[in-house]
Amino acid sequence: MRIPGLRSIANRKAVTLFRLTAGFVFSQVLTTCVRLGVFEQLEKGPGSAEQLARASGISAEKMQLLLEQAERLDLVTQIEPGSWMLDDAGAVVAGDQGIKQMVLHHEMLYRDLTSPEDLLKHPEKETQMKSFWAYARGRQTLELNENTAQRYSSLMHSSQSMLADCILDAHDFGRYGSILDVGGGDGSFLTACAGRHPDLRLHLFDLPVVTGLARENLKANGLGNRANVHGGDFVNSPIPDMADCVSLVRILCDHDDDRARQILKNLHASLRPGTKLMIAEAMSGPSEGARLAAVYFSFYFLAMGSGRCRSDAEIKAMLIECGFNKPRTIKTNNPLLATLVFAER
Ligand SMILES: C[S@@+](CC[C@H](N)C(=O)[O-])C[C@H]1O[C@@H](n2cnc3c(N)ncnc32)[C@H](O)[C@@H]1O
């Protein structure tokens, strides 16, 4: 700080450190705006603190306090005294159910992370995230109840649209005749694929408790006749081998290395030679987005009790070990969401 010329660097580092120490408060400003419906209100048009306060049941004075902090975080902006509208980040959150649902879901994650050192010392400790992601660690996957499956599938559904765009922009699935999405949830990724590639035949494989949701959702999107839904356990049931391309979207990362290998070996045993396999998930790497995603997901998976944010190199090594050939990485425009690794059976 005292050396002229280096002062601006020192200041920048101080700001970075402050962002780190106070990050929880910043994310709580965002959470409050989501919970009080501030973005939804402002999406309809500019509004005053009084109007927003009335809609959310707090005083105008406290709403003003919230809006001022949200403005400092570029979520909202004051176009003229007393009239607020969405700023860029607020507009993105307002328009994306997935971000809003993830912000709300963080209540559970942050509760589990109240004493993160406990999770490091006692990884076997029960957490809310372990109950939420009940299939993780392979616990009685075939006996999950429908409510549990519905809860996590709905979170996956709402956070899928941005991810699907990111994957479909990075690779042309129009070159395949058919795609099988393994662990495909309620079919949201397949629905997005179908929208871009009208001739692609669709297959989905997931736990039997999820297949009903998938059939309903695919039918609601007009794909009832275009999609086949298969139920089973991707660790030890035979996987249907009728597709040219098989996708694992946000699947491997959920599982520890041994289980991830079992999934890949089962796919290898089931699929025809020549089938393309795509792994799509957030991967660790040198870019700022990949570094941030790795920190976030490493602690997320710690609370969940299973899974790992791997680099593309680690995933490629695992694919080779499980018998797949020619692994290659395809970058997407948003490494915070996903990087793709392709390989051939
Ligand atoms: C994190 S979600 C990802 C869903 C979807 N691919 C997406 O990205 O939105 C994991 C999916 O894997 C499914 N799954 C978990 N364990 C499974 C198993 N043993 N066999 C088949 N599917 C499983 C879950 O039901 C869930 O739909």
The ligand as a Gaussian input file, in Angstrom:
#p B3LYP/6-31G(d) Opt

LIG

0 1
 C      -27.989000     -34.753000     -10.762000
 S      -29.367000     -35.541000     -11.497000
 C      -29.104000     -35.102000     -13.204000
 C      -30.341000     -35.191000     -14.024000
 C      -30.176000     -34.710000     -15.468000
 N      -29.172000     -35.464000     -16.165000
 C      -29.854000     -33.224000     -15.458000
 O      -28.694000     -32.853000     -15.676000
 O      -30.782000     -32.428000     -15.240000
 C      -28.902000     -37.246000     -11.468000
 C      -29.899000     -38.186000     -12.147000
 O      -29.366000     -39.521000     -12.074000
 C      -30.389000     -40.401000     -11.704000
 N      -29.795000     -41.556000     -11.006000
 C      -29.158000     -41.563000      -9.809000
 N      -28.730000     -42.795000      -9.495000
 C      -29.120000     -43.593000     -10.531000
 C      -28.950000     -44.979000     -10.801000
 N      -28.304000     -45.771000      -9.948000
 N      -29.451000     -45.463000     -11.975000
 C      -30.107000     -44.650000     -12.851000
 N      -30.280000     -43.330000     -12.648000
 C      -29.790000     -42.812000     -11.498000
 C      -31.269000     -39.581000     -10.773000
 O      -32.552000     -40.143000     -10.626000
 C      -31.246000     -38.229000     -11.462000
 O      -32.275000     -38.107000     -12.401000

